[in-house]
Amino acid sequence: MKKKLSAITIDRKRYDKKNKKKLAFRAVPGINRRVVTEISKRKNEPEWLLKRRLESLKIFENSKMPKWSPDISELDLNKITYFADAGNKEAKKWEDVPKDIRKTFERLGIPEAERAVLAGAGAQYESQMAYHKLKEEWEKQGVIFENFDVAVKKYEKIVKEYFMTKCVPPRYHKFAALHGAVFSGGTFIYVPKGVKVEAPLQAYFRMNAIALGQFEHTLIIVDEGADLHYIEGCSAPRYDEASLHAGCVEIFVRKGARMRYSSIENWSKNTYNLNTKKAIVEEDGVMEWVSGNLGSGLTMLYPCSVLRGKGAKTDFLTISFASKGQNQDTGTKVIHLAPNTSSTTVSKSIAKNGGATTYRGMVKIVKGAKNSKSKVVCDSLLFDGRSMVNTYPYTDVEEMHADLAHEASVGRVGEEQLFYLRSRGISETEAVRLIVSGFIEPIVKKLPFEYAVELNRLIDLEMEGKIG
Amino acid sequence: MTKNVPQKLIDKIKKYGLSVQGKTAYKTISAGGKEEFSITNKDTNTFIVHPGADSRLNLNGSTKDAIFVLEKNVVVNWFFREEKEINNARKISAVLESGAKFNLIFSTRDKIGSDFKINFVLAGASATVNIEEALSGSNFAETSRDILINHLAPHTESSYFARAIVGDSAKVAIKIKTIIAKRASKSTAHQCINNLIISDKAAAKGWPQLEINNDDVVCNHALTVGHLNEEELFYASSRGIGRKKALAMIAEGFLQPIENKIYDLKGELI
């Protein structure tokens, strides 16, 4: 156990280290028809995909900034580079990954984690995937874990059917359309009927270049009765120019299937993280979202579950931590479309040193979704007078036989709790740390051991104020 | 009732972002005084009430738009009950100086709907506002509430409790936003909205929002949407009470905690 732990000890420096490698290709900043066509051409994509990209571009150009969000007028979309290629080919073995890219991921501890706890791992560097590997035993059972660009060619029929059509269409909002136009890289996962993948699969996304936009696309189909846990990690070094991350996750949870999507997001503090995540859950399916948002200057992340089949269930566990200059605008969306569906949201946020956290959530129970139940709990912890906490829930119930409850509370770290701990000989910093780790415990419990330790360590680092 | 509103007062109202529109009526109460009256006002658009320091004021009845400017330590109790066949849209605003207290408890039975915009500014330390409402929407009523409570000073308290019965094809949308300013330490804010949907076509929406800029506060909000307990209906029917009557009884019981607080000027329940 000790050895495992040492592999994941965290030093913030390892996230901030830049790799000086020159890019093999970098598109001109800004978005237009030419850039989109160029991306598609470089990837050798089929005609239909280019057509969809251009359609999305049109929607992006014609749509307004979303209202369901904080102010993002400072983000200059014309300064962002929408595609960058480090010139690497995707590898199946770590040894085949170019040395400098490998070094970056080794510094982040991805290969160790793969050996220790994962059923498979993927790693994306800039706009292209650098590594993808699924352990043999799962491959034999028919599990597909593939680079999205490869999947477009290898599993064209499925991708064509599901890619941005049924779950997140480009019309969903402006950034979904932007994603549809310039997406690159990402992961495609298919778990066949009844296969229970016992260890989690992981993908790690790394932005290295300055003022880059990363737009990976994740498409997951968990077939009837199957079971999957997927972990996503993200980081980027710190630059003066803002970066943009606008990924998109589409998940289909079929009848009786179970899916858990965990993400630990740790982008550098001047990244705009405007992610779109949505799942469609069929009869008796279970969708669990676990997310920890620690990095980014501005996060807008509202995972959404559409409970389409009878008895479908979804759980959200989110934690956001905002420090100086950060605005964590997170929340959840649930749409109950069928009878006997249930949803639970537990959102925890911590604001410190002038950071701002916001819970922006929606629960909709449509007519006919009889006996549906929804519960939302948001707790916030405020550390000082400079920080800010907001909650903006929205509830809409059209069904008479439904139950909905929402509650929120805001508190500061209690003087009494601190006093008690100090009377036991625990220093103030240590006491605050204990209170915080108690506060986030429900979320940490849901993560695999190694990740739980990583999350705890990251929060410890934030609490110590080591991260600027 | 004089019609000349002092410029100083108008300035104060504007300073807190409230606007005076149309024909106004003006009522002032001398410092330390005690008054009781029923406000019914049909000719004017805005009714400005200005109680002097340490005065007490009990109000009944309702008016179109109303603006209150409460001086130090004033206590205002305003209770009303409405059952109208028109949509009685209106604005209720108030500025509270230090130590002032405002109790607003009302009940509306909507068949067409009612749109209330309520705006309270807690400008002085220890100002308190308590809003409670019992709402019953039936027929095709579309009821909306847009409430904004601004805590600008320390030790201020606000609470909003709403209970709504939504029946027939009625729709209820309650939006409440409480903002706690940076300097409003040791403030408390509560929001609680309970909806009970009793018909297949009814719908309830809610936006209970909090914006908190100070770490030394107690804030919470809760919102529930529930449905009828079939067991209760069954029990009623086993006692020979028909479904329709039982429904009415349960609805009545649900609103009772708030309705029981609505008194008239004589101190009797309305």
HADDOCK unambig.tbl for C-alpha pairs under 7 A between the chains (distance, minus, plus):
assign (segid A and resid 382 and name CA) (segid B and resid 215 and name CA) 5.30 0.50 0.50
assign (segid A and resid 383 and name CA) (segid B and resid 215 and name CA) 6.31 0.50 0.50
assign (segid A and resid 384 and name CA) (segid B and resid 215 and name CA) 5.31 0.50 0.50
assign (segid A and resid 385 and name CA) (segid B and resid 182 and name CA) 6.81 0.50 0.50
assign (segid A and resid 385 and name CA) (segid B and resid 213 and name CA) 6.61 0.50 0.50
assign (segid A and resid 385 and name CA) (segid B and resid 214 and name CA) 4.64 0.50 0.50
assign (segid A and resid 385 and name CA) (segid B and resid 215 and name CA) 4.99 0.50 0.50
assign (segid A and resid 386 and name CA) (segid B and resid 213 and name CA) 6.93 0.50 0.50
assign (segid A and resid 387 and name CA) (segid B and resid 213 and name CA) 6.24 0.50 0.50
assign (segid A and resid 388 and name CA) (segid B and resid 212 and name CA) 5.55 0.50 0.50
assign (segid A and resid 388 and name CA) (segid B and resid 213 and name CA) 4.58 0.50 0.50
assign (segid A and resid 388 and name CA) (segid B and resid 214 and name CA) 6.87 0.50 0.50
assign (segid A and resid 389 and name CA) (segid B and resid 211 and name CA) 6.13 0.50 0.50
assign (segid A and resid 389 and name CA) (segid B and resid 212 and name CA) 5.09 0.50 0.50
assign (segid A and resid 389 and name CA) (segid B and resid 213 and name CA) 6.65 0.50 0.50
assign (segid A and resid 390 and name CA) (segid B and resid 210 and name CA) 5.27 0.50 0.50
assign (segid A and resid 390 and name CA) (segid B and resid 211 and name CA) 4.37 0.50 0.50
assign (segid A and resid 390 and name CA) (segid B and resid 212 and name CA) 5.90 0.50 0.50
assign (segid A and resid 391 and name CA) (segid B and resid 209 and name CA) 5.38 0.50 0.50
assign (segid A and resid 391 and name CA) (segid B and resid 210 and name CA) 5.13 0.50 0.50
assign (segid A and resid 391 and name CA) (segid B and resid 211 and name CA) 6.67 0.50 0.50
assign (segid A and resid 392 and name CA) (segid B and resid 207 and name CA) 6.64 0.50 0.50
assign (segid A and resid 392 and name CA) (segid B and resid 208 and name CA) 6.57 0.50 0.50
assign (segid A and resid 392 and name CA) (segid B and resid 209 and name CA) 4.64 0.50 0.50
assign (segid A and resid 392 and name CA) (segid B and resid 210 and name CA) 6.73 0.50 0.50
assign (segid A and resid 393 and name CA) (segid B and resid 207 and name CA) 5.55 0.50 0.50
assign (segid A and resid 393 and name CA) (segid B and resid 208 and name CA) 6.22 0.50 0.50
assign (segid A and resid 393 and name CA) (segid B and resid 209 and name CA) 6.53 0.50 0.50
assign (segid A and resid 394 and name CA) (segid B and resid 206 and name CA) 5.65 0.50 0.50
assign (segid A and resid 394 and name CA) (segid B and resid 207 and name CA) 4.69 0.50 0.50
assign (segid A and resid 395 and name CA) (segid B and resid 205 and name CA) 5.25 0.50 0.50
assign (segid A and resid 395 and name CA) (segid B and resid 206 and name CA) 5.05 0.50 0.50
assign (segid A and resid 395 and name CA) (segid B and resid 207 and name CA) 6.57 0.50 0.50
assign (segid A and resid 396 and name CA) (segid B and resid 204 and name CA) 5.81 0.50 0.50
assign (segid A and resid 396 and name CA) (segid B and resid 205 and name CA) 4.26 0.50 0.50
assign (segid A and resid 396 and name CA) (segid B and resid 206 and name CA) 6.60 0.50 0.50
assign (segid A and resid 397 and name CA) (segid B and resid 203 and name CA) 5.45 0.50 0.50
assign (segid A and resid 397 and name CA) (segid B and resid 204 and name CA) 5.22 0.50 0.50
assign (segid A and resid 397 and name CA) (segid B and resid 205 and name CA) 6.24 0.50 0.50
assign (segid A and resid 398 and name CA) (segid B and resid 202 and name CA) 6.18 0.50 0.50
assign (segid A and resid 398 and name CA) (segid B and resid 203 and name CA) 4.23 0.50 0.50
assign (segid A and resid 398 and name CA) (segid B and resid 204 and name CA) 6.56 0.50 0.50
assign (segid A and resid 399 and name CA) (segid B and resid 200 and name CA) 6.47 0.50 0.50
assign (segid A and resid 399 and name CA) (segid B and resid 203 and name CA) 6.91 0.50 0.50
assign (segid A and resid 400 and name CA) (segid B and resid 197 and name CA) 5.30 0.50 0.50
assign (segid A and resid 400 and name CA) (segid B and resid 198 and name CA) 6.17 0.50 0.50
assign (segid A and resid 400 and name CA) (segid B and resid 199 and name CA) 5.93 0.50 0.50
assign (segid A and resid 400 and name CA) (segid B and resid 200 and name CA) 5.41 0.50 0.50
assign (segid A and resid 400 and name CA) (segid B and resid 227 and name CA) 5.68 0.50 0.50
assign (segid A and resid 401 and name CA) (segid B and resid 227 and name CA) 5.40 0.50 0.50
assign (segid A and resid 402 and name CA) (segid B and resid 226 and name CA) 6.22 0.50 0.50
assign (segid A and resid 402 and name CA) (segid B and resid 227 and name CA) 6.22 0.50 0.50
assign (segid A and resid 403 and name CA) (segid B and resid 225 and name CA) 5.58 0.50 0.50
assign (segid A and resid 403 and name CA) (segid B and resid 226 and name CA) 4.75 0.50 0.50
assign (segid A and resid 403 and name CA) (segid B and resid 227 and name CA) 6.71 0.50 0.50
assign (segid A and resid 404 and name CA) (segid B and resid 224 and name CA) 5.21 0.50 0.50
assign (segid A and resid 404 and name CA) (segid B and resid 225 and name CA) 4.81 0.50 0.50
assign (segid A and resid 404 and name CA) (segid B and resid 226 and name CA) 6.39 0.50 0.50
assign (segid A and resid 405 and name CA) (segid B and resid 223 and name CA) 5.59 0.50 0.50
assign (segid A and resid 405 and name CA) (segid B and resid 224 and name CA) 4.22 0.50 0.50
assign (segid A and resid 405 and name CA) (segid B and resid 225 and name CA) 6.44 0.50 0.50
assign (segid A and resid 406 and name CA) (segid B and resid 222 and name CA) 5.24 0.50 0.50
assign (segid A and resid 406 and name CA) (segid B and resid 223 and name CA) 4.86 0.50 0.50
assign (segid A and resid 406 and name CA) (segid B and resid 224 and name CA) 6.13 0.50 0.50
assign (segid A and resid 407 and name CA) (segid B and resid 221 and name CA) 5.45 0.50 0.50
assign (segid A and resid 407 and name CA) (segid B and resid 222 and name CA) 4.10 0.50 0.50
assign (segid A and resid 407 and name CA) (segid B and resid 223 and name CA) 6.36 0.50 0.50
assign (segid A and resid 408 and name CA) (segid B and resid 220 and name CA) 5.31 0.50 0.50
assign (segid A and resid 408 and name CA) (segid B and resid 221 and name CA) 5.28 0.50 0.50
assign (segid A and resid 408 and name CA) (segid B and resid 222 and name CA) 6.44 0.50 0.50
assign (segid A and resid 409 and name CA) (segid B and resid 219 and name CA) 5.87 0.50 0.50
assign (segid A and resid 409 and name CA) (segid B and resid 220 and name CA) 4.31 0.50 0.50
assign (segid A and resid 409 and name CA) (segid B and resid 221 and name CA) 6.71 0.50 0.50
assign (segid A and resid 410 and name CA) (segid B and resid 218 and name CA) 6.41 0.50 0.50
assign (segid A and resid 410 and name CA) (segid B and resid 219 and name CA) 5.51 0.50 0.50
assign (segid A and resid 410 and name CA) (segid B and resid 220 and name CA) 6.37 0.50 0.50
assign (segid A and resid 411 and name CA) (segid B and resid 217 and name CA) 6.91 0.50 0.50
assign (segid A and resid 411 and name CA) (segid B and resid 218 and name CA) 6.23 0.50 0.50
assign (segid A and resid 412 and name CA) (segid B and resid 215 and name CA) 5.80 0.50 0.50
assign (segid A and resid 412 and name CA) (segid B and resid 216 and name CA) 6.42 0.50 0.50
